[in-house]
Amino acid sequence: MTHKLQGNVHESNLFQSKTTIWWITFSLLCGATFLTRYYKVLEPDHVCWDETHFGKMASWYINRTFFFDVHPPLGKMLIALSGKLSGYDGTFPFEKPGDKYDGARYQGMRLFCTTLGALVIPLTFLSIWEMTKSLEATFIGTLLLLCDVGFMTLNRYILLDPILLFFMSCSIYGCFKVSTLTNDGLLPFSPRMLSWQIFLGTSLACTMSVKFVGLFVVLFVGLRTVADLWNILGDLSKPVKFTITHLIVRTLTLIVWPFVLYVFFFWIHLTVLSKSGNGDGFYSSGFQARLEGNSLHNASAPRVLAYGALVTLKNHRTGGGYLHSHHHLYPAGVGARQQQITTYTHKDENNRWQIKPYNRERVEGTVVVRSGDLVRVTHAPTGRNLHSHRERAPLTAKHLQVTGYGEDGVGDANDVWKIVISGGKDGEEIQTVRSKLMLVHYLQACVLTTTGKQLPKWGYEQQEVSCNPNLRDKNALWNIEDNVFDDLPKVSFESYASGFLERFYESHAVMFQGNSGLKPKEGEVTSQPWQWPINYRGQFFSGSTHRIYLLGNPVVWWTNLAFLIIFFLVYIINSIKEKRAEAFGVSRQVGEGSLLLNAAGWTFIGWALHYIPFWAMGRVLYFHHYFPALVFSSMLTGILTEYLLSSVRSYLSPELGKTAYHCIIGVVISTTVYSFYLFSPLAYGMSGPLASEPNSTMAGLKWLESWEF
């Protein structure tokens, strides 16, 4: 009895000792995180890199001005909220990187983003611990992320990335916490299980609502949930009803609840941004009718189109612009040197056209335009007619060129177009906004369309307009938006205004198209996915006398890369061993090594889901797109380090194994921390000559020629 009591006391003391060590380790990492993240956080005191975009968008939210962006709204709304609460008034222009803040209250927004970015480190610690219950693996994996100067740089500015990484880390932690509770046998409707699943669902909704790449972590959590349900189903001590109950609860908390939250965030977004802004033109006429200050808001126009009316023609493709022209001609070598015709996504006087009969300048009285009529479309500011001929379009080989031709509305037979209501009948009245129109060239038998391709500098980077011989072109649909004609009764645009669900759907269609069509700006540094894991090239955040350069800590990144390869080899070897053991009828024991390897497997899946899809993307890509994958690869390195050291230790004598283990751990920690010290100027600011110039203090750190600091 005495021995048993002593044993219990010893176990209790051991547990308390381990708990104390755990809390000390966690506290040290948290302290180091906030110390390194907040150090010089308000320097430089000028706009850095994409702060010019997200700071500007925060201003628009504060001023309730509508704008277009390719990302969902939550991250920008949170930045705006932090700015508003910290005294920022939304007046700083955020025009370009390098602009001094000069008294603008930017500090609250930068500190908010930095705080969320810093919280990724303790969340990573908790996630690895939840997966492995190994303090050593947890410490190493977290330390690698803590000591990566690139990760720190990305999380210290007014950007969406720290917000995205924070919610993603919450999702990862919530995912493995729910998995642990499932393995512990908690009932699906128990308060603790429900609260953690709601936390996970909320984190998923927030991640998706910051950037669409948040869908990768949704897929990761989905795979982990399927694995949990499969394990529950395989437990023959529990009825199938138990699995079905788990499935129902997870459907409600991880699918329905996140979707409701996601829609709610968009409702807030569309409610707050109630005033007209520079993004209106990307959206339909019905969408614009909801925006205060827009020409369609509380406006009225004739219900039908009459000859002589001044109109704007809006293309029906997602994010389509207005038919537009200006005095500039197509350059030599690009078809006929006649006036350019484009589409333009902003409101402009050069979007105005007059509809005339094909054979005379005007009609007597009020004559309504009907489907099937032959018309001329004259550009009101310049007097040139919409014209097409047998010249090749500027960018699209099989299409014909569309130009502005003639003087004061007088041109030739190639100015004649047949106006047709899509799906309608000849003789139907052309209605404002509602009618989907096609303009078919009378002589060339082609249809007026926009390809969505961006013209070069000579076309002011507006979109190509051409005439497509394929009359089924889905982008050849237009609608009348502005319709100015005084002799017809007017109806309110309120009847055309879109409801919330229509605007929610259209917002996504425009965002998806904008995302897929992103192209690099002139002089912009882009990158390819193959460059990311090898840390091939960084990116300047600030290029003035206080230089900030986004580059990963090479010790951390190249170690992570090596361990990705090592994991692949270890997994193959372990699979072969298991297969041979099964063939010989030997059951392999499930111990700490199996737990570590299983955790490493899940982090490898997370890395792959956040990295491999970028190889298939056609849009422009940047170095910072790799950082969500970096979280998983750092976790994998920490877990696999502990797995390998424990495996090696088992082959050595206890004394030698313990000595070797602690020596290697010491080398790993000291090397990682020292590498952070060496490369920290990239994050905290460099001055003086560049590394490639004489007498530079940074010359010794330029390990690759492609690094530009």
N, C-alpha and C positions, 0 to 999 in steps of 0.2 A: 504493500500500500504506500509506504514511504517512498520507494523507488518510482512508483507511478506518479506520485505527487510531484517529486523532483523533476521527473521528465516533463510533466505538464508545465511546470514553472520555467524550465529551460526552453521549451518550445515557445512559450509566451514571451520570454525575454528576447528570443531570436526574432520572433515576428515583430516585436516593438523596435528592435534594432534595425531590421530591414525597412520598416515603415519610416523610421527616422532618416535613414540614408536616402530613401526614395524622395522624401520631402526636401532634404538638403540639396540633392541633385536637381530636382525640379526648380527649386528656388534660385539656385545658382544660374541655371540656364535662363530662367525668366529675367533675372537681374541683368545678366550679360546681354540679353536680347534688347531690353529697353534702353540700356546704357548705350549700346552701339547704334541703335536706331534713332534715338533722340539727339545724339551728339551732332551738332552743326546742322540740325534738320531744317532750319530756316535759312541756310546758306545754299546756294546763292540767292539773293533777294531779287531775282528776276525770273521771268517766265522760262521754264525749262521744257524742252521737247514738246510732248503732247499736252502739257498744261495749257498750251494755247487753245486746244480744242475743248478740253473738259472744263477748264475755267470759264471759257466763253459760254458753254452750255449751261453751267451753273448760273451764270448771269441771266441767261434767257429764262430759266426756270423762275428765278427770283422776280423777274419782270413779267412773267407769264406769257412770253413770246414764243410762238410755235416755231419749230425748226425740224430739219430732217437729219437723222443719223442712222447708221447701219446697225447700231446695237440697241437692245432693249433698254428700258428707261431707269431701272432701279438704281444702278450705280451713280448715274448723273443726278438723280433726285436726292440721293443721300449726300453727295458732295454739295449740292445746292443748300440742303437743309443745314449741314454743318457750317456752311458759309453764312447763312442767314442768322443762325443762333450765335455765331461768334462776331457778328457786327459787320459782315461784308454787305454792301448795299447794291451790288450787281451793276456797277457803273464802269468798272475797269474793262478796257476793250479786249485784252488778251490777243493782240493783233499778231505778234510773231515771237518766237523764242528770242530771248535776250532783252526784251522790254523790261525796264525797271518797274517794280511795283509802286514805288513812290508814294507810300502812305496808304495804299489799298490794303484792306484787311484780309490778306491771303492766308495768314498764319493758321486760322482755325481749320480751313480746308486741308492744308498740307499736314497738320498734326492729326487730323481725323484719319486721313488715308494712311499715314505712317503708323498710327495705333493699330488699325485693322491689319496692316501688313506685319507688324510685330507679333500680333496674336497668333499668326500662322505657326510660329515656332513652338509655343506651348501646346497648341493643338496637335502638331506633328508628334510631339513627345507623348501625349496621351493616346494618340492613334497607334503608335508602334507598341506602347505598353499594352494596350487592349488586345493587340494581335499576338504578342509574344510572351508577356509577363517576364521579360528579360530586361533588367535595368541596363545591362551593358549594351545590348543591341539598341535599346531606346536612346541611350545617351549618345552613342556614336552616330546614329542616323540623324538625330536632332542637331548634334554639333556640326555636322557637315553642312546642313542648311543654314545654321546660324553663322557659320564662317564663310559663306559664299558672298563675296562682295557684290556680285551681280544681282543676287536675290535681294540684298539689302538696298542697292541702288534703285531697283524697280519699285520698291515698297516705300519710298520716302518722298513721293511727289504727288501732285493732284492728278491722279490717273485712275483708270478703272481696274488696273491689274491688282493692286493690293486688296481691293474690295472683292474681286473675283476669287483670288487665292484664299481670302478669309472664309468666304462662304463655302468654297470647295473643301477646305480643311475641316470646316464644321460638318460637312456631308460625310467625309471620310471617317471622322471620329464617330459620328452618329451611326454610321453603317456598321462599324465593328463593335460598337457598344450594344446595338440591337442584336448582333450576331452572338455576342457573349451571353446576353440575357436569354436568348433562344436556347443556347446550349445548356444554360443553367436550369432550363425547364420552366421558366416563367410563363404563366398563362397569357394568351393573346390580349385579353381584355383587362389584365391587371393594371392598376394605375401607373406603376413604374414602367412597364413595357409600353403602354399607350403614350406616356409623356415623352419617352425617348423616340418613339416612332413619329410623333408629331414634330419633335425637334428635327429629326432627319428630313421629314417631308418639307418643313419650312426652309431648311438649309438648301434643299434641292431647288425649291421654287426661287429662292433668292439667287442662287448660282445661275440658273437659267435666265433670270431677269436682269443680270448684269451684262453677260455676253452669251452668244449662242454656243460658244465652245463649252459652256456649262453642261450641254447635252452629253458630253463625254463622261462626266462624273455621274450623270443620271444613268447612263448605260452601265457603268461600273457597279453602281449600287444595285441596278437591276440584276446583273449577273450574280452578285453576292446574295441577293434575296432569293433567287432561284436555287442557289446552292443550299441555303438554309432550309428552304421548303423541301428540297429533295432529301436532306438529312432527316427532317422531321417525318417525312413519309416513310423513310427506311427504318424508323424506330418502331418495331413491331409491338412494343409494349403500349403504344398509344393508338387509338382508333383513327381511321381515315378522317372522321369528323373533326378531329383535332387539327389536322393539316388544312382542311377546308376553312376552319375558323381563322387560322393564321393567314390564309390566302385572302379572306374577306377583309380582315383588319388591315393588312398591308396594302390592299387595293384602295381602301378608303384613305389611309394615312400617307401613302407614298405615290398615289396617282391622282385621286380625286382632290384631296386637300392641296397639293402643290399646284394643280391646274387652277383651282379657285383663287389661290393667292396670286398666281401669275396674271390672271385676268384682272384681279383687283388692282395690281400695280399699274396695269395699263389704263384702267379706269381713272386712277389718280393722275397719271401722266396726261391723258387727254382732257381731264377736267381742269388741271392747273394751267396747261398751255392753251389758253382760250383766245389769245390775241394773234392776229396775223403776223407772220414773219417771213424770212427769206426762204423757208422750206415749203411754202404753200404749193408752189408749182409742181412739186413731185406727186401731188395727190389729186384725186378726181374733183370735179366741180362740186359734187354733192358734199364731199369732205370739206372743201374750202368754205362752203356756205355756212359752216358752224363757227368760223373763226372771226372774231370781232376785228373790224378794220379791213377785212378782205373786201374786195369789190363785190363779192357775191353775198356777203353777210347783210341781212336785212335789206337786200336790194330787190329790184324788180326788173323784168325785161319782157319783151313780147314773147308770147308762147310759141309763135311760129316764126319762120324766117321769110323775109320779103326781099325782093330785088332792091338793091341800093343800100341795104343794111351794112353797118360796120360791125364786124364780128372778130372773135378770136376762135381759132380751131385748136382743140386740145386732143392730142393723141391718146387712144384708149389703152395702149400697152401700160403695164405696171410701171409707175414712175415716169410715164411719158410726158414730154414737154409740149410747148405750143409751137405751131407752125410760125416760122420767124424768117425775116430777111433783114438785110442792112445794105448800105451803099457799097460794100466791098465786093470785089469780083473774085471768081475762082482764079487761082494763079496759072501761069503758063504751064502747059503740060497736063492740066487737070480738066479735060473736056474743053467746052467752049468758054472763052473769057467773058462770061456773063455774070449777072449778080447772084451772089450766094443765097441759097435757101437751106435753112437748118431747122432743127427744133431746139428750143431753149426752155429751161425749166423754171425761169423766173418771169414775173409779170414785167411787161415792157411795152412801150408804144410801138415798137417794131414788130409786135405780134398782131397788129390790126390789119384786117383785110376787108375789101369790099366785094360783095357778090353782085355780078352784073349779068345781063343776058349775053349769050355768046355772040350775037350779031348786032348789038347796038349798045350805046353808052348808058341809056336810061330808059325806064318805062314810065308811061303816064299812070298816075294814081298808085294804088297799092296792089301789087301783084305778088302772091305768095309763091315761094320756090317749092317745087314738088319733086319727089323722087323720079328720076328718069330725065329731068331737064338738062339741057346743055348750057353750061355757064362759063364765064370767065371769072377768075379770082384775082383781083388786083391788090397789090400791096399798097396800103393807104399812104404811108409816109414817103414812098419813092415813086409811086405810079407805075411800077413794073408789074407785068402779068405773070402769074404762075405758069411755068412753061416746061415742056420736056421735049426731047428730040433723040436721035439715034447716036448720042454720045454716051460713052461708058460713065457710070457713076464714080465719084471720087474714090471710094473704098471697096465697094461691092461689085465684083466683076460682071455678074450677069444682070445687074440692074442698069437702068438708064439714068442719065443725069437730069436733075431738076434745077431750073434756074429761074431768075427773074428777067423778063425780056420786054422790050417795047418802051414807048415813051408816052406818059400820061394816059395809060390804059390802052394805047393803040399798038398792037403787035401783029401776030400772024396766026395761021390756022393751028399751030402747035400750042396755042394758049387755050384751046377749047377742052373742057372737061365735062364728063357726065357725072352728075351727083346722084348717088344711089343710097337708099336706106337699106342697110344690111338686114336681110330677113323680111323686108317690106315689099310692097307692090308699087308699080309705077303709078304716079298720080297722088300718092300719099303726101301730106304736108310734112315739111321738115320742121321738127320741134326743137326748141332750145334745150340743151343738156340731154334730153331723153333719147333723141334719134342717134343711132350709131351709123355714121356715114362713111361711104367710100367715094373717092374721087377717081374716076376711071378716065384715062387719057383717050380722047376721041379718035385720034389718028394712030397712036402707037399701041393702043390696046394694052396698056399697063396701068397699075394702080398706085396712087400716091401712098408712100409708106415711109416709116423711119426704121432704120436698121438697128438703132441703139449704139452704133459704133461712134467713137469720139473722133472728131476731125482734128488734124494737127493745129499748130499755132495759127496758121493762116485762116483757119475757120474758127478761131477763138475757143477751141476745144468744146464747141457745141456738137450736137449729134447730127449725123448724116441723114439727109432726106433724099430719097431716090424714087424711081418709078419701077415697080416690079412687074414683069410680064406674067408672073403667077398671081392671078386674081384672087387666090384663096389665102393670101398672106394675112396671118392673124394680127399683124401689127399695122394693117392698113385701115384700121377703123378710127374715126375721128368724131368728136361731137362739138356742136356750137356751144361756147361758154358765154362770153360777152356778146350781146346782141343789141345794138343801138339802132333804133328806128322809131322815130317820134310818132308816126301816123298809125301805129297799132296799139291796142290796149295792152297793158302790162300785167304780169302775174308775179307774185312774190317767189323769190328763190327758196323760201322756207319749205315749200312743197318738194323741192329737190334735195334738201339737206339729208345727209346720211345719219342713221342711228348709230348707237354705240357699237353694236356687233359688226355692222358694216365697216365702221372706221377701224375697229380692232383687226378685222380680217385684212383690210387694205393696208394698214400699217405694216403687217407682217409681209405681205406681198412686196411692198416697196423696199422694206429692209432686206429681204432675201435677195432681191434683184440688185440692190445697191452693194450688198456684201460680195456677191459673186462677180460683180463688174468692177471691183476696186482695182485701179491701175496705179503704178508708182508715179509720183510727181517728179518733175525734172530735178535732177541732182539728189534725189532721195536715196538713202542707203537701204536696200532690201537684201534679202538673203534667201537661201534655199534650205529645205529640211536637212539635207546631208551635212550642212555646215554646223548645225546646232549642237549635236552631242560632242563634237570635237572642239567646240569653242573657237571656231575658225576666225570669226570677226565680230567685233563689238559694235557699239553705236554711241555717238556723242549725244549726251543729254544737255550739255552746256559747253559751248565752244569759245567762250570769251577768255578773259584773264583767269577766271575761275572755271577750269575745265572739269567736267564730269563725264566719265566714259563707262557705258554699260558693258561690262565684260565679266564672264564667270571667273571665279577663282580656279585657275587651271589645275591645281592639286585636287580640288573637289571634283571638278568636271571630268578630268581624265581618269580619276579613280572610279567614279561612277560608271564611266564607259567600260572600263576594264571589268568591273563587277557585273555588268549586264552580260558580258561574254562569259565570265566565269559561272554565272547562274545557269546559263544555257548548258554549259558542259556538266555542271553538278546535277542538273535536272535529268540529263540523258543518262549519266552514270547511275544515279539513284533509281531511275526507271528500269534500267537493265538489272540491277541488283534485286529489285522487287519482283521482276518477272522470273528471274532464276530461282529466287526463294520460293515463289509460288509453285514453280515446276517441281521443286524438290519437296514440296509440302511443308516448308518451314514458315511459320508465321512470324513476321517481323514486328517487334514491339513498337508501340507508339509512345515515344518519349519526347523530351524537350527538343531533340534534333528534328523530329517530324513536324512539331509545332512551328519551329523556326522556318523550315523549308516550305511549309504550307503558307506561312505569312509572306515569305519571299516571293512565292508564286503569285499571290494576289497583288503584291506591289509591282511585279513585272507586268501583270495584266493591266494594271492602272497606268503604268508608263506607256505601254503599247497603245492603249486606247487614246491617250493624250498626245501621242506623237505620230503614229503611222498614218492616221487620216489626213494629215497635212500634205502627204505625198500625192494625194489625189485631188487636191484643191487647185483650181485654176486662178484664183484671186492672188493679189500681191501678198507676200508673206514677209514677216519681220522676225528678228532674233528673239524678241520678247515672247513670241508665241510658244517657245519651248519651256518656259518656266513652270507651268503646271505639271509637265512631265518630269521636270527636275525634282519636284517634291517627292514623287514616287521613286525615282532612281536613287535619291539620297536615303530614303527609307530602306530600299532594297540593299544598298551598300552596308548600312548599319546592321541589318538583320543577318546578311550573309557573312559579314565579318565575324560575328559572334558564332554563327554555325560552323564556319571553317576552323576558328580557333578552338572551339569546344571539341571538334572532331580530332584535330591534331593533338590536343591535350590528352585525349583518351588513350592515345598510343604511347604516351610518355609516363614516366614514374610520377607519382603525385607531387613530389617536391619540384622536380624539373619542369613538369607541366605547368605548375602554378607560377614558377619564375618566368618561364617563357611567355606565358599568357599575359602576365602583368607588364612585362617588358614591351611586348608588341603593342598592347593597349596604350602604354605610355608614349611610344613612338608615334602611333596614329594620332593621339590627342595633341601632342606637342607640334607635330608637323602641320596639322590642320590649323591650329591656332597661329603658328608662326606665318603660315602662308596668308592668313587673313591680315596679319600685321603688315606684311610686305605689300599686298595689293590694295590695302585700304585707301590710299590716296586717290584711286580711281573713283571711289564713292564719295569721299569727303572733300575732294577738290585738289586739282594740280595747278601749278603755276610754273612759269619759266619755259624753257625750250621744250619742244616735243621730243619724244623718246628717240626719234630718228635724227635729231639735230645735235650739233656739238654741245658738250658741257651739260647735257640733260641729266637730271638726277633720276629719271625714269628709264634710262637706256638699258640698265641691267634687267629690267622687268619685261622688256619686249622679246618674249620667247619665240613669237611667230612674226614673220614679216607682214602678215595680213592685219596685225593689230595696229591701230592708228593713233594711239594716245601719245 
